[in-house]
């Protein structure tokens, strides 16, 4: 199976880019963030025509998340249960392999264990700046996510959390760690919460493998940020203990960032054996 995450920064503007990317990269599940449209405007028909099922949790103008998949999503949950939030930031669902979905493989059989995977697609709050109300909301949201995932992992040990985290792990994820020190995405408070997710038994799939230095997933539109590779790695895929040994590869696909009118984020892809 292949899974991917991509902050598309307006699906209305970039639907053709998403469809083109899926045609060239037929992943099993694609988590999208920043749809910036309401559910009634979601292009289900366009994805169906391309051979994909789609589940969405939209919001007019801001936020919005979706899961695009080869097989239908099961047990879809929107937002963080137990955490009150009016913003559309999280969508979760269970997926199985195409063979199981089509009835060619008995789920959980002795010879072929079930390939059920619980996917959580999330658009983490930006936080604006340390000390602001939005920053406090971000920290509260992160704690709410962690509390829920702790229980979710007991029910779904084969779990993938992926999306735009709006947090870097450390200085290696930042083009200018000195200039960005204690700035949003790089504060000790945010990184503490990110590592608290890791402590639940999750693993940064990207760092399970050697990666080129200065591997980023986001670049500012201003000052030729992409051309100069002045970016940050804030889009992540975390896998549970049960999936760690099945991760065969993880990479950032920078090619869509070269498109005309691109998203400021690039897709991150994971391949599971």
Secondary structure, DSSP 8 states (H G I E B T S, - for coil): -EEEEEE-S-HHHHHHHHHHHHHHS--SEEEEE---S-GGG--HHHHHHTT-EEEEE--SSS--EEEEESS--EEEEES-TTS---S--EEEEEE--HHHHTTSS-TT-SSS----EEEEEEE-----STTSHHHHHHHHHHHHHHHHHHHHHHH-SSEEEEEE----SSGGGBTTTTTTTTSTTS-HHHHHHHHHHHTTTEEEGGGGS---SS--SEE-TGGGTTTTT-EE--EEEEEEHHHHTTEEEEEEEGGGGGSTT--SB-EEEEEE-
